[in-house]
Amino acid sequence: MNEPTPEPTSAHEPALIPVRQVGASLSSALPEGRLTPGDEPDPALYEGSFYAQVGGRETFAKLAEKFYESVGADAEFRAMYPETDLRPATMRLQLFLEQYWGGPSTYSERRGHPRLRMRHAPYTINSHNRDVWLRHMRTAVDSLELPPLQEATLWDYFDRAAHSLMNAPD
């Protein structure tokens, strides 16, 4: 099935960092939400990107897994997630972050333009939910044990994105 034509980034969404195209699309995810063996992109394609500097796919997989592990342990916040199984959400987050930070463009190949505000519009994101989301993401970022500059760069993005997605008053 063809994905819809990507929409231009709005003034309210952070712009995607341009990425180089991989020769062929990565194959579909396994049922447990991981990419199939052999889907590892050639690291040389991403040299110099933030994606490569922080450890590539392995780092973003760990980040997404730790985030959703933390969300899954929070019954109140977990109720915001309609999926029974968080593995597909984990994979979407991983692929989005890989693409955003200069890695493979698999997210857009599979799902089209990220359209973060549109995708989050059905959910109530007030300051409380933003702060809970940030707390879970803080746990995930801390688990990476990145050098201070890389950690600050990553955290700055999450903080700005969380604030930009607010769509409800307190």
Phi and psi in radians as a Rosetta constraint file:
Dihedral C 1 N 2 CA 2 C 2 CIRCULARHARMONIC -1.373 0.35
Dihedral N 2 CA 2 C 2 N 3 CIRCULARHARMONIC 2.435 0.35
Dihedral C 2 N 3 CA 3 C 3 CIRCULARHARMONIC -1.373 0.35
Dihedral N 3 CA 3 C 3 N 4 CIRCULARHARMONIC 2.664 0.35
Dihedral C 3 N 4 CA 4 C 4 CIRCULARHARMONIC -1.112 0.35
Dihedral N 4 CA 4 C 4 N 5 CIRCULARHARMONIC 2.724 0.35
Dihedral C 4 N 5 CA 5 C 5 CIRCULARHARMONIC -1.114 0.35
Dihedral N 5 CA 5 C 5 N 6 CIRCULARHARMONIC 2.291 0.35
Dihedral C 5 N 6 CA 6 C 6 CIRCULARHARMONIC -1.040 0.35
Dihedral N 6 CA 6 C 6 N 7 CIRCULARHARMONIC 2.444 0.35
Dihedral C 6 N 7 CA 7 C 7 CIRCULARHARMONIC -1.492 0.35
Dihedral N 7 CA 7 C 7 N 8 CIRCULARHARMONIC 2.675 0.35
Dihedral C 7 N 8 CA 8 C 8 CIRCULARHARMONIC -1.142 0.35
Dihedral N 8 CA 8 C 8 N 9 CIRCULARHARMONIC 2.634 0.35
Dihedral C 8 N 9 CA 9 C 9 CIRCULARHARMONIC -1.202 0.35
Dihedral N 9 CA 9 C 9 N 10 CIRCULARHARMONIC 2.322 0.35
Dihedral C 9 N 10 CA 10 C 10 CIRCULARHARMONIC -1.412 0.35
Dihedral N 10 CA 10 C 10 N 11 CIRCULARHARMONIC 2.964 0.35
Dihedral C 10 N 11 CA 11 C 11 CIRCULARHARMONIC -1.159 0.35
Dihedral N 11 CA 11 C 11 N 12 CIRCULARHARMONIC -0.302 0.35
Dihedral C 11 N 12 CA 12 C 12 CIRCULARHARMONIC -1.650 0.35
Dihedral N 12 CA 12 C 12 N 13 CIRCULARHARMONIC -0.137 0.35
Dihedral C 12 N 13 CA 13 C 13 CIRCULARHARMONIC -1.888 0.35
Dihedral N 13 CA 13 C 13 N 14 CIRCULARHARMONIC 2.400 0.35
Dihedral C 13 N 14 CA 14 C 14 CIRCULARHARMONIC -1.075 0.35
Dihedral N 14 CA 14 C 14 N 15 CIRCULARHARMONIC 2.479 0.35
Dihedral C 14 N 15 CA 15 C 15 CIRCULARHARMONIC -1.259 0.35
Dihedral N 15 CA 15 C 15 N 16 CIRCULARHARMONIC 2.571 0.35
Dihedral C 15 N 16 CA 16 C 16 CIRCULARHARMONIC -1.361 0.35
Dihedral N 16 CA 16 C 16 N 17 CIRCULARHARMONIC 2.473 0.35
Dihedral C 16 N 17 CA 17 C 17 CIRCULARHARMONIC -1.272 0.35
Dihedral N 17 CA 17 C 17 N 18 CIRCULARHARMONIC 2.280 0.35
Dihedral C 17 N 18 CA 18 C 18 CIRCULARHARMONIC -1.018 0.35
Dihedral N 18 CA 18 C 18 N 19 CIRCULARHARMONIC 2.464 0.35
Dihedral C 18 N 19 CA 19 C 19 CIRCULARHARMONIC -2.164 0.35
Dihedral N 19 CA 19 C 19 N 20 CIRCULARHARMONIC 2.708 0.35
Dihedral C 19 N 20 CA 20 C 20 CIRCULARHARMONIC -1.435 0.35
Dihedral N 20 CA 20 C 20 N 21 CIRCULARHARMONIC 2.490 0.35
Dihedral C 20 N 21 CA 21 C 21 CIRCULARHARMONIC -1.312 0.35
Dihedral N 21 CA 21 C 21 N 22 CIRCULARHARMONIC 2.419 0.35
Dihedral C 21 N 22 CA 22 C 22 CIRCULARHARMONIC -1.422 0.35
Dihedral N 22 CA 22 C 22 N 23 CIRCULARHARMONIC 2.538 0.35
Dihedral C 22 N 23 CA 23 C 23 CIRCULARHARMONIC -0.904 0.35
Dihedral N 23 CA 23 C 23 N 24 CIRCULARHARMONIC -0.746 0.35
Dihedral C 23 N 24 CA 24 C 24 CIRCULARHARMONIC -2.321 0.35
Dihedral N 24 CA 24 C 24 N 25 CIRCULARHARMONIC 2.651 0.35
Dihedral C 24 N 25 CA 25 C 25 CIRCULARHARMONIC -1.132 0.35
Dihedral N 25 CA 25 C 25 N 26 CIRCULARHARMONIC 2.579 0.35
Dihedral C 25 N 26 CA 26 C 26 CIRCULARHARMONIC -1.260 0.35
Dihedral N 26 CA 26 C 26 N 27 CIRCULARHARMONIC 2.592 0.35
Dihedral C 26 N 27 CA 27 C 27 CIRCULARHARMONIC -1.249 0.35
Dihedral N 27 CA 27 C 27 N 28 CIRCULARHARMONIC 2.975 0.35
Dihedral C 27 N 28 CA 28 C 28 CIRCULARHARMONIC -1.163 0.35
Dihedral N 28 CA 28 C 28 N 29 CIRCULARHARMONIC 2.807 0.35
Dihedral C 28 N 29 CA 29 C 29 CIRCULARHARMONIC -1.271 0.35
Dihedral N 29 CA 29 C 29 N 30 CIRCULARHARMONIC 2.598 0.35
Dihedral C 29 N 30 CA 30 C 30 CIRCULARHARMONIC -1.234 0.35
Dihedral N 30 CA 30 C 30 N 31 CIRCULARHARMONIC 2.831 0.35
Dihedral C 30 N 31 CA 31 C 31 CIRCULARHARMONIC -0.944 0.35
Dihedral N 31 CA 31 C 31 N 32 CIRCULARHARMONIC -0.602 0.35
Dihedral C 31 N 32 CA 32 C 32 CIRCULARHARMONIC -1.395 0.35
Dihedral N 32 CA 32 C 32 N 33 CIRCULARHARMONIC 0.122 0.35
Dihedral C 32 N 33 CA 33 C 33 CIRCULARHARMONIC 1.545 0.35
Dihedral N 33 CA 33 C 33 N 34 CIRCULARHARMONIC 0.236 0.35
Dihedral C 33 N 34 CA 34 C 34 CIRCULARHARMONIC -1.855 0.35
Dihedral N 34 CA 34 C 34 N 35 CIRCULARHARMONIC 2.831 0.35
Dihedral C 34 N 35 CA 35 C 35 CIRCULARHARMONIC -1.356 0.35
Dihedral N 35 CA 35 C 35 N 36 CIRCULARHARMONIC 2.672 0.35
Dihedral C 35 N 36 CA 36 C 36 CIRCULARHARMONIC -1.269 0.35
Dihedral N 36 CA 36 C 36 N 37 CIRCULARHARMONIC 2.702 0.35
Dihedral C 36 N 37 CA 37 C 37 CIRCULARHARMONIC -0.985 0.35
Dihedral N 37 CA 37 C 37 N 38 CIRCULARHARMONIC 2.493 0.35
Dihedral C 37 N 38 CA 38 C 38 CIRCULARHARMONIC 1.589 0.35
Dihedral N 38 CA 38 C 38 N 39 CIRCULARHARMONIC -0.121 0.35
Dihedral C 38 N 39 CA 39 C 39 CIRCULARHARMONIC -1.444 0.35
Dihedral N 39 CA 39 C 39 N 40 CIRCULARHARMONIC -0.055 0.35
Dihedral C 39 N 40 CA 40 C 40 CIRCULARHARMONIC -1.082 0.35
Dihedral N 40 CA 40 C 40 N 41 CIRCULARHARMONIC 2.172 0.35
Dihedral C 40 N 41 CA 41 C 41 CIRCULARHARMONIC -1.253 0.35
Dihedral N 41 CA 41 C 41 N 42 CIRCULARHARMONIC 2.746 0.35
Dihedral C 41 N 42 CA 42 C 42 CIRCULARHARMONIC -1.185 0.35
Dihedral N 42 CA 42 C 42 N 43 CIRCULARHARMONIC 2.018 0.35
Dihedral C 42 N 43 CA 43 C 43 CIRCULARHARMONIC -0.981 0.35
Dihedral N 43 CA 43 C 43 N 44 CIRCULARHARMONIC -0.488 0.35
Dihedral C 43 N 44 CA 44 C 44 CIRCULARHARMONIC -1.095 0.35
Dihedral N 44 CA 44 C 44 N 45 CIRCULARHARMONIC -0.455 0.35
Dihedral C 44 N 45 CA 45 C 45 CIRCULARHARMONIC -1.164 0.35
Dihedral N 45 CA 45 C 45 N 46 CIRCULARHARMONIC -0.352 0.35
Dihedral C 45 N 46 CA 46 C 46 CIRCULARHARMONIC -2.088 0.35
Dihedral N 46 CA 46 C 46 N 47 CIRCULARHARMONIC 0.209 0.35
Dihedral C 46 N 47 CA 47 C 47 CIRCULARHARMONIC -0.902 0.35
Dihedral N 47 CA 47 C 47 N 48 CIRCULARHARMONIC 2.376 0.35
Dihedral C 47 N 48 CA 48 C 48 CIRCULARHARMONIC 1.521 0.35
Dihedral N 48 CA 48 C 48 N 49 CIRCULARHARMONIC -0.229 0.35
Dihedral C 48 N 49 CA 49 C 49 CIRCULARHARMONIC -1.415 0.35
Dihedral N 49 CA 49 C 49 N 50 CIRCULARHARMONIC 2.775 0.35
Dihedral C 49 N 50 CA 50 C 50 CIRCULARHARMONIC -1.030 0.35
Dihedral N 50 CA 50 C 50 N 51 CIRCULARHARMONIC -0.679 0.35
Dihedral C 50 N 51 CA 51 C 51 CIRCULARHARMONIC -0.886 0.35
Dihedral N 51 CA 51 C 51 N 52 CIRCULARHARMONIC -0.879 0.35
Dihedral C 51 N 52 CA 52 C 52 CIRCULARHARMONIC -1.223 0.35
Dihedral N 52 CA 52 C 52 N 53 CIRCULARHARMONIC -0.702 0.35
Dihedral C 52 N 53 CA 53 C 53 CIRCULARHARMONIC -1.074 0.35
Dihedral N 53 CA 53 C 53 N 54 CIRCULARHARMONIC -0.589 0.35
Dihedral C 53 N 54 CA 54 C 54 CIRCULARHARMONIC -1.602 0.35
Dihedral N 54 CA 54 C 54 N 55 CIRCULARHARMONIC -0.044 0.35
Dihedral C 54 N 55 CA 55 C 55 CIRCULARHARMONIC 2.033 0.35
Dihedral N 55 CA 55 C 55 N 56 CIRCULARHARMONIC 0.122 0.35
Dihedral C 55 N 56 CA 56 C 56 CIRCULARHARMONIC 1.144 0.35
Dihedral N 56 CA 56 C 56 N 57 CIRCULARHARMONIC -2.569 0.35
Dihedral C 56 N 57 CA 57 C 57 CIRCULARHARMONIC -0.935 0.35
Dihedral N 57 CA 57 C 57 N 58 CIRCULARHARMONIC -0.751 0.35
Dihedral C 57 N 58 CA 58 C 58 CIRCULARHARMONIC -1.023 0.35
Dihedral N 58 CA 58 C 58 N 59 CIRCULARHARMONIC -0.736 0.35
Dihedral C 58 N 59 CA 59 C 59 CIRCULARHARMONIC -1.162 0.35
Dihedral N 59 CA 59 C 59 N 60 CIRCULARHARMONIC -0.795 0.35
Dihedral C 59 N 60 CA 60 C 60 CIRCULARHARMONIC -1.258 0.35
Dihedral N 60 CA 60 C 60 N 61 CIRCULARHARMONIC -0.524 0.35
Dihedral C 60 N 61 CA 61 C 61 CIRCULARHARMONIC -1.142 0.35
Dihedral N 61 CA 61 C 61 N 62 CIRCULARHARMONIC -0.770 0.35
Dihedral C 61 N 62 CA 62 C 62 CIRCULARHARMONIC -1.118 0.35
Dihedral N 62 CA 62 C 62 N 63 CIRCULARHARMONIC -0.755 0.35
Dihedral C 62 N 63 CA 63 C 63 CIRCULARHARMONIC -1.025 0.35
Dihedral N 63 CA 63 C 63 N 64 CIRCULARHARMONIC -0.872 0.35
Dihedral C 63 N 64 CA 64 C 64 CIRCULARHARMONIC -1.115 0.35
Dihedral N 64 CA 64 C 64 N 65 CIRCULARHARMONIC -0.734 0.35
Dihedral C 64 N 65 CA 65 C 65 CIRCULARHARMONIC -1.113 0.35
Dihedral N 65 CA 65 C 65 N 66 CIRCULARHARMONIC -0.780 0.35
Dihedral C 65 N 66 CA 66 C 66 CIRCULARHARMONIC -1.153 0.35
Dihedral N 66 CA 66 C 66 N 67 CIRCULARHARMONIC -0.674 0.35
Dihedral C 66 N 67 CA 67 C 67 CIRCULARHARMONIC -1.063 0.35
Dihedral N 67 CA 67 C 67 N 68 CIRCULARHARMONIC -0.913 0.35
Dihedral C 67 N 68 CA 68 C 68 CIRCULARHARMONIC -1.276 0.35
Dihedral N 68 CA 68 C 68 N 69 CIRCULARHARMONIC -0.417 0.35
Dihedral C 68 N 69 CA 69 C 69 CIRCULARHARMONIC -1.118 0.35
Dihedral N 69 CA 69 C 69 N 70 CIRCULARHARMONIC -0.758 0.35
Dihedral C 69 N 70 CA 70 C 70 CIRCULARHARMONIC -1.165 0.35
Dihedral N 70 CA 70 C 70 N 71 CIRCULARHARMONIC -0.765 0.35
Dihedral C 70 N 71 CA 71 C 71 CIRCULARHARMONIC -1.064 0.35
Dihedral N 71 CA 71 C 71 N 72 CIRCULARHARMONIC -0.766 0.35
Dihedral C 71 N 72 CA 72 C 72 CIRCULARHARMONIC -1.089 0.35
Dihedral N 72 CA 72 C 72 N 73 CIRCULARHARMONIC -0.438 0.35
Dihedral C 72 N 73 CA 73 C 73 CIRCULARHARMONIC -1.528 0.35
Dihedral N 73 CA 73 C 73 N 74 CIRCULARHARMONIC -0.047 0.35
Dihedral C 73 N 74 CA 74 C 74 CIRCULARHARMONIC -1.912 0.35
Dihedral N 74 CA 74 C 74 N 75 CIRCULARHARMONIC 1.610 0.35
Dihedral C 74 N 75 CA 75 C 75 CIRCULARHARMONIC -0.963 0.35
Dihedral N 75 CA 75 C 75 N 76 CIRCULARHARMONIC -0.741 0.35
Dihedral C 75 N 76 CA 76 C 76 CIRCULARHARMONIC -1.142 0.35
Dihedral N 76 CA 76 C 76 N 77 CIRCULARHARMONIC -0.840 0.35
Dihedral C 76 N 77 CA 77 C 77 CIRCULARHARMONIC -1.279 0.35
Dihedral N 77 CA 77 C 77 N 78 CIRCULARHARMONIC -0.604 0.35
Dihedral C 77 N 78 CA 78 C 78 CIRCULARHARMONIC -1.002 0.35
Dihedral N 78 CA 78 C 78 N 79 CIRCULARHARMONIC -0.517 0.35
Dihedral C 78 N 79 CA 79 C 79 CIRCULARHARMONIC -1.088 0.35
Dihedral N 79 CA 79 C 79 N 80 CIRCULARHARMONIC -0.340 0.35
Dihedral C 79 N 80 CA 80 C 80 CIRCULARHARMONIC -1.273 0.35
Dihedral N 80 CA 80 C 80 N 81 CIRCULARHARMONIC -0.320 0.35
Dihedral C 80 N 81 CA 81 C 81 CIRCULARHARMONIC -1.659 0.35
Dihedral N 81 CA 81 C 81 N 82 CIRCULARHARMONIC 2.016 0.35
Dihedral C 81 N 82 CA 82 C 82 CIRCULARHARMONIC -1.246 0.35
Dihedral N 82 CA 82 C 82 N 83 CIRCULARHARMONIC -0.408 0.35
Dihedral C 82 N 83 CA 83 C 83 CIRCULARHARMONIC -1.312 0.35
Dihedral N 83 CA 83 C 83 N 84 CIRCULARHARMONIC 2.414 0.35
Dihedral C 83 N 84 CA 84 C 84 CIRCULARHARMONIC -1.208 0.35
Dihedral N 84 CA 84 C 84 N 85 CIRCULARHARMONIC -0.704 0.35
Dihedral C 84 N 85 CA 85 C 85 CIRCULARHARMONIC -1.807 0.35
Dihedral N 85 CA 85 C 85 N 86 CIRCULARHARMONIC 2.126 0.35
Dihedral C 85 N 86 CA 86 C 86 CIRCULARHARMONIC -1.471 0.35
Dihedral N 86 CA 86 C 86 N 87 CIRCULARHARMONIC -0.044 0.35
Dihedral C 86 N 87 CA 87 C 87 CIRCULARHARMONIC -1.093 0.35
Dihedral N 87 CA 87 C 87 N 88 CIRCULARHARMONIC -0.719 0.35
Dihedral C 87 N 88 CA 88 C 88 CIRCULARHARMONIC -1.104 0.35
Dihedral N 88 CA 88 C 88 N 89 CIRCULARHARMONIC -0.657 0.35
Dihedral C 88 N 89 CA 89 C 89 CIRCULARHARMONIC -1.149 0.35
Dihedral N 89 CA 89 C 89 N 90 CIRCULARHARMONIC -0.654 0.35
Dihedral C 89 N 90 CA 90 C 90 CIRCULARHARMONIC -1.061 0.35
Dihedral N 90 CA 90 C 90 N 91 CIRCULARHARMONIC -0.792 0.35
Dihedral C 90 N 91 CA 91 C 91 CIRCULARHARMONIC -1.149 0.35
Dihedral N 91 CA 91 C 91 N 92 CIRCULARHARMONIC -0.729 0.35
Dihedral C 91 N 92 CA 92 C 92 CIRCULARHARMONIC -1.066 0.35
Dihedral N 92 CA 92 C 92 N 93 CIRCULARHARMONIC -0.761 0.35
Dihedral C 92 N 93 CA 93 C 93 CIRCULARHARMONIC -1.094 0.35
Dihedral N 93 CA 93 C 93 N 94 CIRCULARHARMONIC -0.807 0.35
Dihedral C 93 N 94 CA 94 C 94 CIRCULARHARMONIC -0.998 0.35
Dihedral N 94 CA 94 C 94 N 95 CIRCULARHARMONIC -0.891 0.35
Dihedral C 94 N 95 CA 95 C 95 CIRCULARHARMONIC -1.125 0.35
Dihedral N 95 CA 95 C 95 N 96 CIRCULARHARMONIC -0.693 0.35
Dihedral C 95 N 96 CA 96 C 96 CIRCULARHARMONIC -1.057 0.35
Dihedral N 96 CA 96 C 96 N 97 CIRCULARHARMONIC -0.849 0.35
Dihedral C 96 N 97 CA 97 C 97 CIRCULARHARMONIC -1.152 0.35
Dihedral N 97 CA 97 C 97 N 98 CIRCULARHARMONIC -0.671 0.35
Dihedral C 97 N 98 CA 98 C 98 CIRCULARHARMONIC -1.013 0.35
Dihedral N 98 CA 98 C 98 N 99 CIRCULARHARMONIC -0.822 0.35
Dihedral C 98 N 99 CA 99 C 99 CIRCULARHARMONIC -1.158 0.35
Dihedral N 99 CA 99 C 99 N 100 CIRCULARHARMONIC -0.805 0.35
Dihedral C 99 N 100 CA 100 C 100 CIRCULARHARMONIC -0.994 0.35
Dihedral N 100 CA 100 C 100 N 101 CIRCULARHARMONIC -0.702 0.35
Dihedral C 100 N 101 CA 101 C 101 CIRCULARHARMONIC -1.607 0.35
Dihedral N 101 CA 101 C 101 N 102 CIRCULARHARMONIC 0.276 0.35
Dihedral C 101 N 102 CA 102 C 102 CIRCULARHARMONIC 1.740 0.35
Dihedral N 102 CA 102 C 102 N 103 CIRCULARHARMONIC 0.221 0.35
Dihedral C 102 N 103 CA 103 C 103 CIRCULARHARMONIC -1.651 0.35
Dihedral N 103 CA 103 C 103 N 104 CIRCULARHARMONIC -2.747 0.35
Dihedral C 103 N 104 CA 104 C 104 CIRCULARHARMONIC -1.001 0.35
Dihedral N 104 CA 104 C 104 N 105 CIRCULARHARMONIC 2.606 0.35
Dihedral C 104 N 105 CA 105 C 105 CIRCULARHARMONIC -1.611 0.35
Dihedral N 105 CA 105 C 105 N 106 CIRCULARHARMONIC 0.474 0.35
Dihedral C 105 N 106 CA 106 C 106 CIRCULARHARMONIC -0.992 0.35
Dihedral N 106 CA 106 C 106 N 107 CIRCULARHARMONIC -0.675 0.35
Dihedral C 106 N 107 CA 107 C 107 CIRCULARHARMONIC -0.986 0.35
Dihedral N 107 CA 107 C 107 N 108 CIRCULARHARMONIC -0.928 0.35
Dihedral C 107 N 108 CA 108 C 108 CIRCULARHARMONIC -1.180 0.35
Dihedral N 108 CA 108 C 108 N 109 CIRCULARHARMONIC -0.580 0.35
Dihedral C 108 N 109 CA 109 C 109 CIRCULARHARMONIC -1.088 0.35
Dihedral N 109 CA 109 C 109 N 110 CIRCULARHARMONIC -0.628 0.35
Dihedral C 109 N 110 CA 110 C 110 CIRCULARHARMONIC -1.565 0.35
Dihedral N 110 CA 110 C 110 N 111 CIRCULARHARMONIC -0.621 0.35
Dihedral C 110 N 111 CA 111 C 111 CIRCULARHARMONIC -2.155 0.35
Dihedral N 111 CA 111 C 111 N 112 CIRCULARHARMONIC -0.057 0.35
Dihedral C 111 N 112 CA 112 C 112 CIRCULARHARMONIC 1.430 0.35
Dihedral N 112 CA 112 C 112 N 113 CIRCULARHARMONIC -2.892 0.35
Dihedral C 112 N 113 CA 113 C 113 CIRCULARHARMONIC -1.022 0.35
Dihedral N 113 CA 113 C 113 N 114 CIRCULARHARMONIC 2.460 0.35
Dihedral C 113 N 114 CA 114 C 114 CIRCULARHARMONIC -1.032 0.35
Dihedral N 114 CA 114 C 114 N 115 CIRCULARHARMONIC -0.633 0.35
Dihedral C 114 N 115 CA 115 C 115 CIRCULARHARMONIC 0.695 0.35
Dihedral N 115 CA 115 C 115 N 116 CIRCULARHARMONIC 1.029 0.35
Dihedral C 115 N 116 CA 116 C 116 CIRCULARHARMONIC -0.983 0.35
Dihedral N 116 CA 116 C 116 N 117 CIRCULARHARMONIC -0.807 0.35
Dihedral C 116 N 117 CA 117 C 117 CIRCULARHARMONIC -1.102 0.35
Dihedral N 117 CA 117 C 117 N 118 CIRCULARHARMONIC -0.751 0.35
Dihedral C 117 N 118 CA 118 C 118 CIRCULARHARMONIC -1.121 0.35
Dihedral N 118 CA 118 C 118 N 119 CIRCULARHARMONIC -0.769 0.35
Dihedral C 118 N 119 CA 119 C 119 CIRCULARHARMONIC -1.174 0.35
Dihedral N 119 CA 119 C 119 N 120 CIRCULARHARMONIC -0.457 0.35
Dihedral C 119 N 120 CA 120 C 120 CIRCULARHARMONIC -1.693 0.35
Dihedral N 120 CA 120 C 120 N 121 CIRCULARHARMONIC -0.125 0.35
Dihedral C 120 N 121 CA 121 C 121 CIRCULARHARMONIC -0.987 0.35
Dihedral N 121 CA 121 C 121 N 122 CIRCULARHARMONIC -0.626 0.35
Dihedral C 121 N 122 CA 122 C 122 CIRCULARHARMONIC -1.199 0.35
Dihedral N 122 CA 122 C 122 N 123 CIRCULARHARMONIC -0.210 0.35
Dihedral C 122 N 123 CA 123 C 123 CIRCULARHARMONIC -1.834 0.35
Dihedral N 123 CA 123 C 123 N 124 CIRCULARHARMONIC 2.482 0.35
Dihedral C 123 N 124 CA 124 C 124 CIRCULARHARMONIC -1.343 0.35
Dihedral N 124 CA 124 C 124 N 125 CIRCULARHARMONIC 1.986 0.35
Dihedral C 124 N 125 CA 125 C 125 CIRCULARHARMONIC -2.082 0.35
Dihedral N 125 CA 125 C 125 N 126 CIRCULARHARMONIC 1.627 0.35
Dihedral C 125 N 126 CA 126 C 126 CIRCULARHARMONIC -1.801 0.35
Dihedral N 126 CA 126 C 126 N 127 CIRCULARHARMONIC -3.037 0.35
Dihedral C 126 N 127 CA 127 C 127 CIRCULARHARMONIC -1.132 0.35
Dihedral N 127 CA 127 C 127 N 128 CIRCULARHARMONIC -0.594 0.35
Dihedral C 127 N 128 CA 128 C 128 CIRCULARHARMONIC -1.111 0.35
Dihedral N 128 CA 128 C 128 N 129 CIRCULARHARMONIC -0.888 0.35
Dihedral C 128 N 129 CA 129 C 129 CIRCULARHARMONIC -1.137 0.35
Dihedral N 129 CA 129 C 129 N 130 CIRCULARHARMONIC -0.647 0.35
Dihedral C 129 N 130 CA 130 C 130 CIRCULARHARMONIC -1.031 0.35
Dihedral N 130 CA 130 C 130 N 131 CIRCULARHARMONIC -0.824 0.35
Dihedral C 130 N 131 CA 131 C 131 CIRCULARHARMONIC -1.182 0.35
Dihedral N 131 CA 131 C 131 N 132 CIRCULARHARMONIC -0.637 0.35
Dihedral C 131 N 132 CA 132 C 132 CIRCULARHARMONIC -1.150 0.35
Dihedral N 132 CA 132 C 132 N 133 CIRCULARHARMONIC -0.769 0.35
Dihedral C 132 N 133 CA 133 C 133 CIRCULARHARMONIC -1.027 0.35
Dihedral N 133 CA 133 C 133 N 134 CIRCULARHARMONIC -0.791 0.35
Dihedral C 133 N 134 CA 134 C 134 CIRCULARHARMONIC -1.113 0.35
Dihedral N 134 CA 134 C 134 N 135 CIRCULARHARMONIC -0.629 0.35
Dihedral C 134 N 135 CA 135 C 135 CIRCULARHARMONIC -1.097 0.35
Dihedral N 135 CA 135 C 135 N 136 CIRCULARHARMONIC -0.754 0.35
Dihedral C 135 N 136 CA 136 C 136 CIRCULARHARMONIC -1.168 0.35
Dihedral N 136 CA 136 C 136 N 137 CIRCULARHARMONIC -0.680 0.35
Dihedral C 136 N 137 CA 137 C 137 CIRCULARHARMONIC -1.197 0.35
Dihedral N 137 CA 137 C 137 N 138 CIRCULARHARMONIC -0.596 0.35
Dihedral C 137 N 138 CA 138 C 138 CIRCULARHARMONIC -1.050 0.35
Dihedral N 138 CA 138 C 138 N 139 CIRCULARHARMONIC -0.757 0.35
Dihedral C 138 N 139 CA 139 C 139 CIRCULARHARMONIC -1.015 0.35
Dihedral N 139 CA 139 C 139 N 140 CIRCULARHARMONIC -0.769 0.35
Dihedral C 139 N 140 CA 140 C 140 CIRCULARHARMONIC -1.168 0.35
Dihedral N 140 CA 140 C 140 N 141 CIRCULARHARMONIC -0.795 0.35
Dihedral C 140 N 141 CA 141 C 141 CIRCULARHARMONIC -1.095 0.35
Dihedral N 141 CA 141 C 141 N 142 CIRCULARHARMONIC -0.774 0.35
Dihedral C 141 N 142 CA 142 C 142 CIRCULARHARMONIC -1.055 0.35
Dihedral N 142 CA 142 C 142 N 143 CIRCULARHARMONIC -0.557 0.35
Dihedral C 142 N 143 CA 143 C 143 CIRCULARHARMONIC -1.151 0.35
Dihedral N 143 CA 143 C 143 N 144 CIRCULARHARMONIC -0.344 0.35
Dihedral C 143 N 144 CA 144 C 144 CIRCULARHARMONIC -1.352 0.35
Dihedral N 144 CA 144 C 144 N 145 CIRCULARHARMONIC -0.425 0.35
Dihedral C 144 N 145 CA 145 C 145 CIRCULARHARMONIC 0.903 0.35
Dihedral N 145 CA 145 C 145 N 146 CIRCULARHARMONIC 0.881 0.35
Dihedral C 145 N 146 CA 146 C 146 CIRCULARHARMONIC -1.355 0.35
Dihedral N 146 CA 146 C 146 N 147 CIRCULARHARMONIC 2.761 0.35
Dihedral C 146 N 147 CA 147 C 147 CIRCULARHARMONIC -1.022 0.35
Dihedral N 147 CA 147 C 147 N 148 CIRCULARHARMONIC 2.639 0.35
Dihedral C 147 N 148 CA 148 C 148 CIRCULARHARMONIC -0.910 0.35
Dihedral N 148 CA 148 C 148 N 149 CIRCULARHARMONIC -0.758 0.35
Dihedral C 148 N 149 CA 149 C 149 CIRCULARHARMONIC -1.164 0.35
Dihedral N 149 CA 149 C 149 N 150 CIRCULARHARMONIC -0.733 0.35
Dihedral C 149 N 150 CA 150 C 150 CIRCULARHARMONIC -1.177 0.35
Dihedral N 150 CA 150 C 150 N 151 CIRCULARHARMONIC -0.704 0.35
Dihedral C 150 N 151 CA 151 C 151 CIRCULARHARMONIC -1.092 0.35
Dihedral N 151 CA 151 C 151 N 152 CIRCULARHARMONIC -0.776 0.35
Dihedral C 151 N 152 CA 152 C 152 CIRCULARHARMONIC -1.136 0.35
Dihedral N 152 CA 152 C 152 N 153 CIRCULARHARMONIC -0.683 0.35
Dihedral C 152 N 153 CA 153 C 153 CIRCULARHARMONIC -1.099 0.35
Dihedral N 153 CA 153 C 153 N 154 CIRCULARHARMONIC -0.828 0.35
Dihedral C 153 N 154 CA 154 C 154 CIRCULARHARMONIC -1.115 0.35
Dihedral N 154 CA 154 C 154 N 155 CIRCULARHARMONIC -0.807 0.35
Dihedral C 154 N 155 CA 155 C 155 CIRCULARHARMONIC -1.131 0.35
Dihedral N 155 CA 155 C 155 N 156 CIRCULARHARMONIC -0.684 0.35
Dihedral C 155 N 156 CA 156 C 156 CIRCULARHARMONIC -1.015 0.35
Dihedral N 156 CA 156 C 156 N 157 CIRCULARHARMONIC -0.742 0.35
Dihedral C 156 N 157 CA 157 C 157 CIRCULARHARMONIC -1.074 0.35
Dihedral N 157 CA 157 C 157 N 158 CIRCULARHARMONIC -0.854 0.35
Dihedral C 157 N 158 CA 158 C 158 CIRCULARHARMONIC -1.085 0.35
Dihedral N 158 CA 158 C 158 N 159 CIRCULARHARMONIC -0.704 0.35
Dihedral C 158 N 159 CA 159 C 159 CIRCULARHARMONIC -1.113 0.35
Dihedral N 159 CA 159 C 159 N 160 CIRCULARHARMONIC -0.817 0.35
Dihedral C 159 N 160 CA 160 C 160 CIRCULARHARMONIC -1.129 0.35
Dihedral N 160 CA 160 C 160 N 161 CIRCULARHARMONIC -0.758 0.35
Dihedral C 160 N 161 CA 161 C 161 CIRCULARHARMONIC -1.106 0.35
Dihedral N 161 CA 161 C 161 N 162 CIRCULARHARMONIC -0.765 0.35
Dihedral C 161 N 162 CA 162 C 162 CIRCULARHARMONIC -1.070 0.35
Dihedral N 162 CA 162 C 162 N 163 CIRCULARHARMONIC -0.730 0.35
Dihedral C 162 N 163 CA 163 C 163 CIRCULARHARMONIC -1.167 0.35
Dihedral N 163 CA 163 C 163 N 164 CIRCULARHARMONIC -0.667 0.35
Dihedral C 163 N 164 CA 164 C 164 CIRCULARHARMONIC -1.236 0.35
Dihedral N 164 CA 164 C 164 N 165 CIRCULARHARMONIC -0.368 0.35
Dihedral C 164 N 165 CA 165 C 165 CIRCULARHARMONIC -1.583 0.35
Dihedral N 165 CA 165 C 165 N 166 CIRCULARHARMONIC -0.016 0.35
Dihedral C 165 N 166 CA 166 C 166 CIRCULARHARMONIC -1.059 0.35
Dihedral N 166 CA 166 C 166 N 167 CIRCULARHARMONIC 2.364 0.35
Dihedral C 166 N 167 CA 167 C 167 CIRCULARHARMONIC -2.438 0.35
Dihedral N 167 CA 167 C 167 N 168 CIRCULARHARMONIC 0.193 0.35
Dihedral C 167 N 168 CA 168 C 168 CIRCULARHARMONIC -2.541 0.35
Dihedral N 168 CA 168 C 168 N 169 CIRCULARHARMONIC 2.515 0.35
Dihedral C 168 N 169 CA 169 C 169 CIRCULARHARMONIC -1.293 0.35
Dihedral N 169 CA 169 C 169 N 170 CIRCULARHARMONIC 2.872 0.35
